[in-house]
Amino acid sequence: MPGSPAEVKLVSNAMANATRRKIMAMLVEKERTRVEVEQAAGASMLDYHLQMLQQAGLAIIKDGLIVLTDFGKNFMETKA
């Protein structure tokens, strides 16, 4: 779990947006392709939203899939 104020701020900013929260909720269920995320969350600013999640350490793009990091999984479990 991030501890420095800068890391906490990144996570807070990432989760302050409804589209990013929707993406995170989708990723809890399973890994998703960019196309799946785009269809559900919309194409508008998708790159930006994914970048914010990656900078916060919540998700990564691996082998064409968008996946929660271990930190992202733990974060979402604590929010459930």
mmCIF file of the N, C-alpha and C atoms, coordinates in Angstrom:
data_MODEL
# 
_entry.id   MODEL 
# 
loop_
_atom_site.group_PDB 
_atom_site.id 
_atom_site.type_symbol 
_atom_site.label_atom_id 
_atom_site.label_alt_id 
_atom_site.label_comp_id 
_atom_site.label_asym_id 
_atom_site.label_entity_id 
_atom_site.label_seq_id 
_atom_site.pdbx_PDB_ins_code 
_atom_site.Cartn_x 
_atom_site.Cartn_y 
_atom_site.Cartn_z 
_atom_site.occupancy 
_atom_site.B_iso_or_equiv 
_atom_site.pdbx_formal_charge 
_atom_site.auth_seq_id 
_atom_site.auth_comp_id 
_atom_site.auth_asym_id 
_atom_site.auth_atom_id 
_atom_site.pdbx_PDB_model_num 
ATOM 1   N N  . MET A 1 1  ? 0.848   -1.177  0.000   1.00 0.00 ? 1  MET A N  1 
ATOM 2   C CA . MET A 1 1  ? 0.000   0.000   0.000   1.00 0.00 ? 1  MET A CA 1 
ATOM 3   C C  . MET A 1 1  ? 0.891   1.237   0.000   1.00 0.00 ? 1  MET A C  1 
ATOM 4   N N  . PRO A 1 2  ? 0.554   2.211   -0.837  1.00 0.00 ? 2  PRO A N  1 
ATOM 5   C CA . PRO A 1 2  ? 1.396   3.396   -0.858  1.00 0.00 ? 2  PRO A CA 1 
ATOM 6   C C  . PRO A 1 2  ? 1.392   4.091   0.489   1.00 0.00 ? 2  PRO A C  1 
ATOM 7   N N  . GLY A 1 3  ? 2.495   4.697   0.824   1.00 0.00 ? 3  GLY A N  1 
ATOM 8   C CA . GLY A 1 3  ? 2.571   5.343   2.111   1.00 0.00 ? 3  GLY A CA 1 
ATOM 9   C C  . GLY A 1 3  ? 2.892   6.810   2.024   1.00 0.00 ? 3  GLY A C  1 
ATOM 10  N N  . SER A 1 4  ? 3.653   7.211   1.001   1.00 0.00 ? 4  SER A N  1 
ATOM 11  C CA . SER A 1 4  ? 4.026   8.616   0.922   1.00 0.00 ? 4  SER A CA 1 
ATOM 12  C C  . SER A 1 4  ? 2.828   9.456   0.502   1.00 0.00 ? 4  SER A C  1 
ATOM 13  N N  . PRO A 1 5  ? 2.819   10.699  0.887   1.00 0.00 ? 5  PRO A N  1 
ATOM 14  C CA . PRO A 1 5  ? 1.701   11.576  0.510   1.00 0.00 ? 5  PRO A CA 1 
ATOM 15  C C  . PRO A 1 5  ? 1.492   11.649  -1.006  1.00 0.00 ? 5  PRO A C  1 
ATOM 16  N N  . ALA A 1 6  ? 2.578   11.629  -1.769  1.00 0.00 ? 6  ALA A N  1 
ATOM 17  C CA . ALA A 1 6  ? 2.459   11.690  -3.226  1.00 0.00 ? 6  ALA A CA 1 
ATOM 18  C C  . ALA A 1 6  ? 1.763   10.449  -3.772  1.00 0.00 ? 6  ALA A C  1 
ATOM 19  N N  . GLU A 1 7  ? 2.092   9.282   -3.227  1.00 0.00 ? 7  GLU A N  1 
ATOM 20  C CA . GLU A 1 7  ? 1.462   8.036   -3.683  1.00 0.00 ? 7  GLU A CA 1 
ATOM 21  C C  . GLU A 1 7  ? -0.015  8.000   -3.300  1.00 0.00 ? 7  GLU A C  1 
ATOM 22  N N  . VAL A 1 8  ? -0.328  8.442   -2.101  1.00 0.00 ? 8  VAL A N  1 
ATOM 23  C CA . VAL A 1 8  ? -1.721  8.483   -1.647  1.00 0.00 ? 8  VAL A CA 1 
ATOM 24  C C  . VAL A 1 8  ? -2.520  9.429   -2.532  1.00 0.00 ? 8  VAL A C  1 
ATOM 25  N N  . LYS A 1 9  ? -1.931  10.555  -2.895  1.00 0.00 ? 9  LYS A N  1 
ATOM 26  C CA . LYS A 1 9  ? -2.605  11.522  -3.747  1.00 0.00 ? 9  LYS A CA 1 
ATOM 27  C C  . LYS A 1 9  ? -2.882  10.926  -5.125  1.00 0.00 ? 9  LYS A C  1 
ATOM 28  N N  . LEU A 1 10 ? -1.924  10.171  -5.693  1.00 0.00 ? 10 LEU A N  1 
ATOM 29  C CA . LEU A 1 10 ? -2.133  9.528   -6.995  1.00 0.00 ? 10 LEU A CA 1 
ATOM 30  C C  . LEU A 1 10 ? -3.319  8.579   -6.956  1.00 0.00 ? 10 LEU A C  1 
ATOM 31  N N  . VAL A 1 11 ? -3.393  7.764   -5.920  1.00 0.00 ? 11 VAL A N  1 
ATOM 32  C CA . VAL A 1 11 ? -4.493  6.799   -5.794  1.00 0.00 ? 11 VAL A CA 1 
ATOM 33  C C  . VAL A 1 11 ? -5.810  7.543   -5.601  1.00 0.00 ? 11 VAL A C  1 
ATOM 34  N N  . SER A 1 12 ? -5.799  8.543   -4.760  1.00 0.00 ? 12 SER A N  1 
ATOM 35  C CA . SER A 1 12 ? -7.009  9.316   -4.500  1.00 0.00 ? 12 SER A CA 1 
ATOM 36  C C  . SER A 1 12 ? -7.521  9.978   -5.782  1.00 0.00 ? 12 SER A C  1 
ATOM 37  N N  . ASN A 1 13 ? -6.618  10.586  -6.542  1.00 0.00 ? 13 ASN A N  1 
ATOM 38  C CA . ASN A 1 13 ? -7.003  11.231  -7.796  1.00 0.00 ? 13 ASN A CA 1 
ATOM 39  C C  . ASN A 1 13 ? -7.510  10.216  -8.806  1.00 0.00 ? 13 ASN A C  1 
ATOM 40  N N  . ALA A 1 14 ? -6.866  9.059   -8.861  1.00 0.00 ? 14 ALA A N  1 
ATOM 41  C CA . ALA A 1 14 ? -7.285  8.026   -9.816  1.00 0.00 ? 14 ALA A CA 1 
ATOM 42  C C  . ALA A 1 14 ? -8.692  7.545   -9.512  1.00 0.00 ? 14 ALA A C  1 
ATOM 43  N N  . MET A 1 15 ? -9.022  7.394   -8.249  1.00 0.00 ? 15 MET A N  1 
ATOM 44  C CA . MET A 1 15 ? -10.330 6.843   -7.876  1.00 0.00 ? 15 MET A CA 1 
ATOM 45  C C  . MET A 1 15 ? -11.412 7.914   -7.710  1.00 0.00 ? 15 MET A C  1 
ATOM 46  N N  . ALA A 1 16 ? -11.060 9.166   -7.932  1.00 0.00 ? 16 ALA A N  1 
ATOM 47  C CA . ALA A 1 16 ? -12.035 10.246  -7.797  1.00 0.00 ? 16 ALA A CA 1 
ATOM 48  C C  . ALA A 1 16 ? -12.934 10.387  -9.017  1.00 0.00 ? 16 ALA A C  1 
ATOM 49  N N  . ASN A 1 17 ? -12.640 9.630   -10.069 1.00 0.00 ? 17 ASN A N  1 
ATOM 50  C CA . ASN A 1 17 ? -13.385 9.746   -11.320 1.00 0.00 ? 17 ASN A CA 1 
ATOM 51  C C  . ASN A 1 17 ? -14.291 8.537   -11.529 1.00 0.00 ? 17 ASN A C  1 
ATOM 52  N N  . ALA A 1 18 ? -15.524 8.779   -11.929 1.00 0.00 ? 18 ALA A N  1 
ATOM 53  C CA . ALA A 1 18 ? -16.509 7.703   -12.096 1.00 0.00 ? 18 ALA A CA 1 
ATOM 54  C C  . ALA A 1 18 ? -16.099 6.702   -13.184 1.00 0.00 ? 18 ALA A C  1 
ATOM 55  N N  . THR A 1 19 ? -15.513 7.182   -14.267 1.00 0.00 ? 19 THR A N  1 
ATOM 56  C CA . THR A 1 19 ? -15.090 6.274   -15.338 1.00 0.00 ? 19 THR A CA 1 
ATOM 57  C C  . THR A 1 19 ? -13.997 5.347   -14.853 1.00 0.00 ? 19 THR A C  1 
ATOM 58  N N  . ARG A 1 20 ? -13.040 5.874   -14.105 1.00 0.00 ? 20 ARG A N  1 
ATOM 59  C CA . ARG A 1 20 ? -11.955 5.029   -13.592 1.00 0.00 ? 20 ARG A CA 1 
ATOM 60  C C  . ARG A 1 20 ? -12.471 4.048   -12.547 1.00 0.00 ? 20 ARG A C  1 
ATOM 61  N N  . ARG A 1 21 ? -13.432 4.467   -11.748 1.00 0.00 ? 21 ARG A N  1 
ATOM 62  C CA . ARG A 1 21 ? -14.036 3.525   -10.786 1.00 0.00 ? 21 ARG A CA 1 
ATOM 63  C C  . ARG A 1 21 ? -14.757 2.403   -11.526 1.00 0.00 ? 21 ARG A C  1 
ATOM 64  N N  . LYS A 1 22 ? -15.416 2.737   -12.617 1.00 0.00 ? 22 LYS A N  1 
ATOM 65  C CA . LYS A 1 22 ? -16.106 1.727   -13.426 1.00 0.00 ? 22 LYS A CA 1 
ATOM 66  C C  . LYS A 1 22 ? -15.096 0.746   -14.024 1.00 0.00 ? 22 LYS A C  1 
ATOM 67  N N  . ILE A 1 23 ? -13.993 1.258   -14.528 1.00 0.00 ? 23 ILE A N  1 
ATOM 68  C CA . ILE A 1 23 ? -12.945 0.398   -15.086 1.00 0.00 ? 23 ILE A CA 1 
ATOM 69  C C  . ILE A 1 23 ? -12.406 -0.536  -14.008 1.00 0.00 ? 23 ILE A C  1 
ATOM 70  N N  . MET A 1 24 ? -12.131 0.014   -12.840 1.00 0.00 ? 24 MET A N  1 
ATOM 71  C CA . MET A 1 24 ? -11.607 -0.811  -11.745 1.00 0.00 ? 24 MET A CA 1 
ATOM 72  C C  . MET A 1 24 ? -12.606 -1.900  -11.360 1.00 0.00 ? 24 MET A C  1 
ATOM 73  N N  . ALA A 1 25 ? -13.887 -1.570  -11.296 1.00 0.00 ? 25 ALA A N  1 
ATOM 74  C CA . ALA A 1 25 ? -14.908 -2.566  -10.959 1.00 0.00 ? 25 ALA A CA 1 
ATOM 75  C C  . ALA A 1 25 ? -14.940 -3.681  -12.000 1.00 0.00 ? 25 ALA A C  1 
ATOM 76  N N  . MET A 1 26 ? -14.776 -3.325  -13.256 1.00 0.00 ? 26 MET A N  1 
ATOM 77  C CA . MET A 1 26 ? -14.730 -4.337  -14.323 1.00 0.00 ? 26 MET A CA 1 
ATOM 78  C C  . MET A 1 26 ? -13.521 -5.249  -14.162 1.00 0.00 ? 26 MET A C  1 
ATOM 79  N N  . LEU A 1 27 ? -12.397 -4.667  -13.795 1.00 0.00 ? 27 LEU A N  1 
ATOM 80  C CA . LEU A 1 27 ? -11.164 -5.436  -13.677 1.00 0.00 ? 27 LEU A CA 1 
ATOM 81  C C  . LEU A 1 27 ? -11.166 -6.375  -12.476 1.00 0.00 ? 27 LEU A C  1 
ATOM 82  N N  . VAL A 1 28 ? -11.975 -6.052  -11.473 1.00 0.00 ? 28 VAL A N  1 
ATOM 83  C CA . VAL A 1 28 ? -12.095 -6.946  -10.324 1.00 0.00 ? 28 VAL A CA 1 
ATOM 84  C C  . VAL A 1 28 ? -12.667 -8.282  -10.774 1.00 0.00 ? 28 VAL A C  1 
ATOM 85  N N  . GLU A 1 29 ? -13.614 -8.220  -11.703 1.00 0.00 ? 29 GLU A N  1 
ATOM 86  C CA . GLU A 1 29 ? -14.243 -9.441  -12.210 1.00 0.00 ? 29 GLU A CA 1 
ATOM 87  C C  . GLU A 1 29 ? -13.262 -10.316 -12.971 1.00 0.00 ? 29 GLU A C  1 
ATOM 88  N N  . LYS A 1 30 ? -12.499 -9.684  -13.901 1.00 0.00 ? 30 LYS A N  1 
ATOM 89  C CA . LYS A 1 30 ? -11.502 -10.423 -14.688 1.00 0.00 ? 30 LYS A CA 1 
ATOM 90  C C  . LYS A 1 30 ? -10.683 -9.444  -15.504 1.00 0.00 ? 30 LYS A C  1 
ATOM 91  N N  . GLU A 1 31 ? -9.579  -9.939  -16.056 1.00 0.00 ? 31 GLU A N  1 
ATOM 92  C CA . GLU A 1 31 ? -8.768  -9.133  -16.957 1.00 0.00 ? 31 GLU A CA 1 
ATOM 93  C C  . GLU A 1 31 ? -9.614  -8.754  -18.162 1.00 0.00 ? 31 GLU A C  1 
ATOM 94  N N  . ARG A 1 32 ? -9.367  -7.594  -18.732 1.00 0.00 ? 32 ARG A N  1 
ATOM 95  C CA . ARG A 1 32 ? -10.152 -7.130  -19.878 1.00 0.00 ? 32 ARG A CA 1 
ATOM 96  C C  . ARG A 1 32 ? -9.226  -6.651  -20.988 1.00 0.00 ? 32 ARG A C  1 
ATOM 97  N N  . THR A 1 33 ? -9.700  -6.791  -22.219 1.00 0.00 ? 33 THR A N  1 
ATOM 98  C CA . THR A 1 33 ? -8.990  -6.203  -23.345 1.00 0.00 ? 33 THR A CA 1 
ATOM 99  C C  . THR A 1 33 ? -9.353  -4.729  -23.414 1.00 0.00 ? 33 THR A C  1 
ATOM 100 N N  . ARG A 1 34 ? -8.564  -3.994  -24.137 1.00 0.00 ? 34 ARG A N  1 
ATOM 101 C CA . ARG A 1 34 ? -8.842  -2.567  -24.316 1.00 0.00 ? 34 ARG A CA 1 
ATOM 102 C C  . ARG A 1 34 ? -10.218 -2.382  -24.966 1.00 0.00 ? 34 ARG A C  1 
ATOM 103 N N  . VAL A 1 35 ? -10.550 -3.235  -25.923 1.00 0.00 ? 35 VAL A N  1 
ATOM 104 C CA . VAL A 1 35 ? -11.836 -3.140  -26.614 1.00 0.00 ? 35 VAL A CA 1 
ATOM 105 C C  . VAL A 1 35 ? -12.994 -3.334  -25.636 1.00 0.00 ? 35 VAL A C  1 
ATOM 106 N N  . GLU A 1 36 ? -12.872 -4.300  -24.733 1.00 0.00 ? 36 GLU A N  1 
ATOM 107 C CA . GLU A 1 36 ? -13.930 -4.539  -23.740 1.00 0.00 ? 36 GLU A CA 1 
ATOM 108 C C  . GLU A 1 36 ? -14.114 -3.321  -22.835 1.00 0.00 ? 36 GLU A C  1 
ATOM 109 N N  . VAL A 1 37 ? -13.004 -2.755  -22.397 1.00 0.00 ? 37 VAL A N  1 
ATOM 110 C CA . VAL A 1 37 ? -13.078 -1.579  -21.525 1.00 0.00 ? 37 VAL A CA 1 
ATOM 111 C C  . VAL A 1 37 ? -13.662 -0.399  -22.287 1.00 0.00 ? 37 VAL A C  1 
ATOM 112 N N  . GLU A 1 38 ? -13.227 -0.238  -23.522 1.00 0.00 ? 38 GLU A N  1 
ATOM 113 C CA . GLU A 1 38 ? -13.724 0.858   -24.345 1.00 0.00 ? 38 GLU A CA 1 
ATOM 114 C C  . GLU A 1 38 ? -15.233 0.754   -24.571 1.00 0.00 ? 38 GLU A C  1 
ATOM 115 N N  . GLN A 1 39 ? -15.730 -0.450  -24.800 1.00 0.00 ? 39 GLN A N  1 
ATOM 116 C CA . GLN A 1 39 ? -17.160 -0.638  -25.011 1.00 0.00 ? 39 GLN A CA 1 
ATOM 117 C C  . GLN A 1 39 ? -17.965 -0.313  -23.757 1.00 0.00 ? 39 GLN A C  1 
ATOM 118 N N  . ALA A 1 40 ? -17.438 -0.671  -22.619 1.00 0.00 ? 40 ALA A N  1 
ATOM 119 C CA . ALA A 1 40 ? -18.182 -0.461  -21.367 1.00 0.00 ? 40 ALA A CA 1 
ATOM 120 C C  . ALA A 1 40 ? -18.012 0.947   -20.804 1.00 0.00 ? 40 ALA A C  1 
ATOM 121 N N  . ALA A 1 41 ? -16.800 1.476   -20.879 1.00 0.00 ? 41 ALA A N  1 
ATOM 122 C CA . ALA A 1 41 ? -16.521 2.759   -20.237 1.00 0.00 ? 41 ALA A CA 1 
ATOM 123 C C  . ALA A 1 41 ? -16.494 3.924   -21.220 1.00 0.00 ? 41 ALA A C  1 
ATOM 124 N N  . GLY A 1 42 ? -16.455 3.626   -22.511 1.00 0.00 ? 42 GLY A N  1 
ATOM 125 C CA . GLY A 1 42 ? -16.415 4.676   -23.518 1.00 0.00 ? 42 GLY A CA 1 
ATOM 126 C C  . GLY A 1 42 ? -15.003 4.956   -23.991 1.00 0.00 ? 42 GLY A C  1 
ATOM 127 N N  . ALA A 1 43 ? -14.911 5.408   -25.223 1.00 0.00 ? 43 ALA A N  1 
ATOM 128 C CA . ALA A 1 43 ? -13.608 5.662   -25.835 1.00 0.00 ? 43 ALA A CA 1 
ATOM 129 C C  . ALA A 1 43 ? -13.039 7.021   -25.448 1.00 0.00 ? 43 ALA A C  1 
ATOM 130 N N  . SER A 1 44 ? -13.909 7.912   -24.993 1.00 0.00 ? 44 SER A N  1 
ATOM 131 C CA . SER A 1 44 ? -13.476 9.262   -24.668 1.00 0.00 ? 44 SER A CA 1 
ATOM 132 C C  . SER A 1 44 ? -12.440 9.254   -23.548 1.00 0.00 ? 44 SER A C  1 
ATOM 133 N N  . MET A 1 45 ? -11.275 9.721   -23.870 1.00 0.00 ? 45 MET A N  1 
ATOM 134 C CA . MET A 1 45 ? -10.182 9.868   -22.898 1.00 0.00 ? 45 MET A CA 1 
ATOM 135 C C  . MET A 1 45 ? -9.741  8.543   -22.261 1.00 0.00 ? 45 MET A C  1 
ATOM 136 N N  . LEU A 1 46 ? -9.966  7.426   -22.931 1.00 0.00 ? 46 LEU A N  1 
ATOM 137 C CA . LEU A 1 46 ? -9.613  6.135   -22.342 1.00 0.00 ? 46 LEU A CA 1 
ATOM 138 C C  . LEU A 1 46 ? -8.119  6.038   -22.049 1.00 0.00 ? 46 LEU A C  1 
ATOM 139 N N  . ASP A 1 47 ? -7.291  6.514   -22.972 1.00 0.00 ? 47 ASP A N  1 
ATOM 140 C CA . ASP A 1 47 ? -5.846  6.471   -22.731 1.00 0.00 ? 47 ASP A CA 1 
ATOM 141 C C  . ASP A 1 47 ? -5.477  7.218   -21.454 1.00 0.00 ? 47 ASP A C  1 
ATOM 142 N N  . TYR A 1 48 ? -6.081  8.362   -21.254 1.00 0.00 ? 48 TYR A N  1 
ATOM 143 C CA . TYR A 1 48 ? -5.820  9.163   -20.058 1.00 0.00 ? 48 TYR A CA 1 
ATOM 144 C C  . TYR A 1 48 ? -6.243  8.410   -18.798 1.00 0.00 ? 48 TYR A C  1 
ATOM 145 N N  . HIS A 1 49 ? -7.436  7.820   -18.820 1.00 0.00 ? 49 HIS A N  1 
ATOM 146 C CA . HIS A 1 49 ? -7.924  7.084   -17.653 1.00 0.00 ? 49 HIS A CA 1 
ATOM 147 C C  . HIS A 1 49 ? -7.010  5.905   -17.330 1.00 0.00 ? 49 HIS A C  1 
ATOM 148 N N  . LEU A 1 50 ? -6.600  5.177   -18.350 1.00 0.00 ? 50 LEU A N  1 
ATOM 149 C CA . LEU A 1 50 ? -5.702  4.043   -18.124 1.00 0.00 ? 50 LEU A CA 1 
ATOM 150 C C  . LEU A 1 50 ? -4.349  4.504   -17.601 1.00 0.00 ? 50 LEU A C  1 
ATOM 151 N N  . GLN A 1 51 ? -3.872  5.625   -18.120 1.00 0.00 ? 51 GLN A N  1 
ATOM 152 C CA . GLN A 1 51 ? -2.603  6.173   -17.644 1.00 0.00 ? 51 GLN A CA 1 
ATOM 153 C C  . GLN A 1 51 ? -2.693  6.550   -16.162 1.00 0.00 ? 51 GLN A C  1 
ATOM 154 N N  . MET A 1 52 ? -3.795  7.150   -15.761 1.00 0.00 ? 52 MET A N  1 
ATOM 155 C CA . MET A 1 52 ? -3.979  7.527   -14.356 1.00 0.00 ? 52 MET A CA 1 
ATOM 156 C C  . MET A 1 52 ? -3.974  6.295   -13.454 1.00 0.00 ? 52 MET A C  1 
ATOM 157 N N  . LEU A 1 53 ? -4.640  5.227   -13.889 1.00 0.00 ? 53 LEU A N  1 
ATOM 158 C CA . LEU A 1 53 ? -4.670  3.990   -13.099 1.00 0.00 ? 53 LEU A CA 1 
ATOM 159 C C  . LEU A 1 53 ? -3.282  3.365   -13.017 1.00 0.00 ? 53 LEU A C  1 
ATOM 160 N N  . GLN A 1 54 ? -2.531  3.433   -14.105 1.00 0.00 ? 54 GLN A N  1 
ATOM 161 C CA . GLN A 1 54 ? -1.177  2.890   -14.096 1.00 0.00 ? 54 GLN A CA 1 
ATOM 162 C C  . GLN A 1 54 ? -0.255  3.711   -13.204 1.00 0.00 ? 54 GLN A C  1 
ATOM 163 N N  . GLN A 1 55 ? -0.340  5.015   -13.289 1.00 0.00 ? 55 GLN A N  1 
ATOM 164 C CA . GLN A 1 55 ? 0.511   5.878   -12.451 1.00 0.00 ? 55 GLN A CA 1 
ATOM 165 C C  . GLN A 1 55 ? 0.247   5.663   -10.975 1.00 0.00 ? 55 GLN A C  1 
ATOM 166 N N  . ALA A 1 56 ? -0.995  5.362   -10.640 1.00 0.00 ? 56 ALA A N  1 
ATOM 167 C CA . ALA A 1 56 ? -1.353  5.120   -9.237  1.00 0.00 ? 56 ALA A CA 1 
ATOM 168 C C  . ALA A 1 56 ? -0.978  3.711   -8.797  1.00 0.00 ? 56 ALA A C  1 
ATOM 169 N N  . GLY A 1 57 ? -0.527  2.875   -9.737  1.00 0.00 ? 57 GLY A N  1 
ATOM 170 C CA . GLY A 1 57 ? -0.132  1.508   -9.393  1.00 0.00 ? 57 GLY A CA 1 
ATOM 171 C C  . GLY A 1 57 ? -1.316  0.568   -9.214  1.00 0.00 ? 57 GLY A C  1 
ATOM 172 N N  . LEU A 1 58 ? -2.475  0.944   -9.734  1.00 0.00 ? 58 LEU A N  1 
ATOM 173 C CA . LEU A 1 58 ? -3.673  0.132   -9.556  1.00 0.00 ? 58 LEU A CA 1 
ATOM 174 C C  . LEU A 1 58 ? -3.872  -0.886  -10.677 1.00 0.00 ? 58 LEU A C  1 
ATOM 175 N N  . ALA A 1 59 ? -3.423  -0.560  -11.881 1.00 0.00 ? 59 ALA A N  1 
ATOM 176 C CA . ALA A 1 59 ? -3.611  -1.447  -13.030 1.00 0.00 ? 59 ALA A CA 1 
ATOM 177 C C  . ALA A 1 59 ? -2.396  -1.358  -13.945 1.00 0.00 ? 59 ALA A C  1 
ATOM 178 N N  . ILE A 1 60 ? -2.219  -2.392  -14.754 1.00 0.00 ? 60 ILE A N  1 
ATOM 179 C CA . ILE A 1 60 ? -1.167  -2.402  -15.763 1.00 0.00 ? 60 ILE A CA 1 
ATOM 180 C C  . ILE A 1 60 ? -1.742  -2.966  -17.059 1.00 0.00 ? 60 ILE A C  1 
ATOM 181 N N  . ILE A 1 61 ? -1.055  -2.679  -18.147 1.00 0.00 ? 61 ILE A N  1 
ATOM 182 C CA . ILE A 1 61 ? -1.411  -3.285  -19.427 1.00 0.00 ? 61 ILE A CA 1 
ATOM 183 C C  . ILE A 1 61 ? -0.333  -4.312  -19.722 1.00 0.00 ? 61 ILE A C  1 
ATOM 184 N N  . LYS A 1 62 ? -0.764  -5.562  -19.811 1.00 0.00 ? 62 LYS A N  1 
ATOM 185 C CA . LYS A 1 62 ? 0.183   -6.672  -19.968 1.00 0.00 ? 62 LYS A CA 1 
ATOM 186 C C  . LYS A 1 62 ? -0.339  -7.605  -21.049 1.00 0.00 ? 62 LYS A C  1 
ATOM 187 N N  . ASP A 1 63 ? 0.458   -7.809  -22.088 1.00 0.00 ? 63 ASP A N  1 
ATOM 188 C CA . ASP A 1 63 ? 0.099   -8.704  -23.187 1.00 0.00 ? 63 ASP A CA 1 
ATOM 189 C C  . ASP A 1 63 ? -1.263  -8.357  -23.788 1.00 0.00 ? 63 ASP A C  1 
ATOM 190 N N  . GLY A 1 64 ? -1.529  -7.067  -23.940 1.00 0.00 ? 64 GLY A N  1 
ATOM 191 C CA . GLY A 1 64 ? -2.776  -6.631  -24.547 1.00 0.00 ? 64 GLY A CA 1 
ATOM 192 C C  . GLY A 1 64 ? -3.979  -6.646  -23.631 1.00 0.00 ? 64 GLY A C  1 
ATOM 193 N N  . LEU A 1 65 ? -3.770  -7.027  -22.377 1.00 0.00 ? 65 LEU A N  1 
ATOM 194 C CA . LEU A 1 65 ? -4.865  -7.059  -21.397 1.00 0.00 ? 65 LEU A CA 1 
ATOM 195 C C  . LEU A 1 65 ? -4.640  -5.989  -20.340 1.00 0.00 ? 65 LEU A C  1 
ATOM 196 N N  . ILE A 1 66 ? -5.724  -5.461  -19.834 1.00 0.00 ? 66 ILE A N  1 
ATOM 197 C CA . ILE A 1 66 ? -5.661  -4.519  -18.720 1.00 0.00 ? 66 ILE A CA 1 
ATOM 198 C C  . ILE A 1 66 ? -5.946  -5.336  -17.468 1.00 0.00 ? 66 ILE A C  1 
ATOM 199 N N  . VAL A 1 67 ? -5.009  -5.292  -16.537 1.00 0.00 ? 67 VAL A N  1 
ATOM 200 C CA . VAL A 1 67 ? -5.042  -6.168  -15.375 1.00 0.00 ? 67 VAL A CA 1 
ATOM 201 C C  . VAL A 1 67 ? -4.829  -5.354  -14.105 1.00 0.00 ? 67 VAL A C  1 
ATOM 202 N N  . LEU A 1 68 ? -5.509  -5.737  -13.042 1.00 0.00 ? 68 LEU A N  1 
ATOM 203 C CA . LEU A 1 68 ? -5.247  -5.122  -11.735 1.00 0.00 ? 68 LEU A CA 1 
ATOM 204 C C  . LEU A 1 68 ? -3.894  -5.586  -11.222 1.00 0.00 ? 68 LEU A C  1 
ATOM 205 N N  . THR A 1 69 ? -3.170  -4.692  -10.609 1.00 0.00 ? 69 THR A N  1 
ATOM 206 C CA . THR A 1 69 ? -1.946  -5.073  -9.915  1.00 0.00 ? 69 THR A CA 1 
ATOM 207 C C  . THR A 1 69 ? -2.341  -5.705  -8.584  1.00 0.00 ? 69 THR A C  1 
ATOM 208 N N  . ASP A 1 70 ? -1.387  -6.280  -7.898  1.00 0.00 ? 70 ASP A N  1 
ATOM 209 C CA . ASP A 1 70 ? -1.681  -6.815  -6.560  1.00 0.00 ? 70 ASP A CA 1 
ATOM 210 C C  . ASP A 1 70 ? -2.192  -5.704  -5.650  1.00 0.00 ? 70 ASP A C  1 
ATOM 211 N N  . PHE A 1 71 ? -1.564  -4.544  -5.762  1.00 0.00 ? 71 PHE A N  1 
ATOM 212 C CA . PHE A 1 71 ? -2.018  -3.399  -4.970  1.00 0.00 ? 71 PHE A CA 1 
ATOM 213 C C  . PHE A 1 71 ? -3.452  -3.028  -5.342  1.00 0.00 ? 71 PHE A C  1 
ATOM 214 N N  . GLY A 1 72 ? -3.753  -3.035  -6.645  1.00 0.00 ? 72 GLY A N  1 
ATOM 215 C CA . GLY A 1 72 ? -5.108  -2.722  -7.099  1.00 0.00 ? 72 GLY A CA 1 
ATOM 216 C C  . GLY A 1 72 ? -6.131  -3.700  -6.561  1.00 0.00 ? 72 GLY A C  1 
ATOM 217 N N  . LYS A 1 73 ? -5.766  -4.987  -6.539  1.00 0.00 ? 73 LYS A N  1 
ATOM 218 C CA . LYS A 1 73 ? -6.674  -6.008  -5.989  1.00 0.00 ? 73 LYS A CA 1 
ATOM 219 C C  . LYS A 1 73 ? -6.916  -5.778  -4.511  1.00 0.00 ? 73 LYS A C  1 
ATOM 220 N N  . ASN A 1 74 ? -5.827  -5.528  -3.778  1.00 0.00 ? 74 ASN A N  1 
ATOM 221 C CA . ASN A 1 74 ? -5.961  -5.280  -2.335  1.00 0.00 ? 74 ASN A CA 1 
ATOM 222 C C  . ASN A 1 74 ? -6.766  -4.013  -2.073  1.00 0.00 ? 74 ASN A C  1 
ATOM 223 N N  . PHE A 1 75 ? -6.527  -2.989  -2.859  1.00 0.00 ? 75 PHE A N  1 
ATOM 224 C CA . PHE A 1 75 ? -7.257  -1.734  -2.698  1.00 0.00 ? 75 PHE A CA 1 
ATOM 225 C C  . PHE A 1 75 ? -8.751  -1.952  -2.901  1.00 0.00 ? 75 PHE A C  1 
ATOM 226 N N  . MET A 1 76 ? -9.118  -2.675  -3.933  1.00 0.00 ? 76 MET A N  1 
ATOM 227 C CA . MET A 1 76 ? -10.525 -2.902  -4.227  1.00 0.00 ? 76 MET A CA 1 
ATOM 228 C C  . MET A 1 76 ? -11.176 -3.799  -3.168  1.00 0.00 ? 76 MET A C  1 
ATOM 229 N N  . GLU A 1 77 ? -10.424 -4.738  -2.620  1.00 0.00 ? 77 GLU A N  1 
ATOM 230 C CA . GLU A 1 77 ? -10.964 -5.586  -1.550  1.00 0.00 ? 77 GLU A CA 1 
ATOM 231 C C  . GLU A 1 77 ? -11.298 -4.770  -0.318  1.00 0.00 ? 77 GLU A C  1 
ATOM 232 N N  . THR A 1 78 ? -10.460 -3.798  -0.015  1.00 0.00 ? 78 THR A N  1 
ATOM 233 C CA . THR A 1 78 ? -10.714 -2.969  1.168   1.00 0.00 ? 78 THR A CA 1 
ATOM 234 C C  . THR A 1 78 ? -11.892 -2.027  0.951   1.00 0.00 ? 78 THR A C  1 
ATOM 235 N N  . LYS A 1 79 ? -12.228 -1.754  -0.309  1.00 0.00 ? 79 LYS A N  1 
ATOM 236 C CA . LYS A 1 79 ? -13.343 -0.852  -0.624  1.00 0.00 ? 79 LYS A CA 1 
ATOM 237 C C  . LYS A 1 79 ? -14.662 -1.585  -0.751  1.00 0.00 ? 79 LYS A C  1 
ATOM 238 N N  . ALA A 1 80 ? -14.615 -2.920  -0.800  1.00 0.00 ? 80 ALA A N  1 
ATOM 239 C CA . ALA A 1 80 ? -15.847 -3.706  -0.979  1.00 0.00 ? 80 ALA A CA 1 
ATOM 240 C C  . ALA A 1 80 ? -16.679 -3.746  0.289   1.00 0.00 ? 80 ALA A C  1 
# 
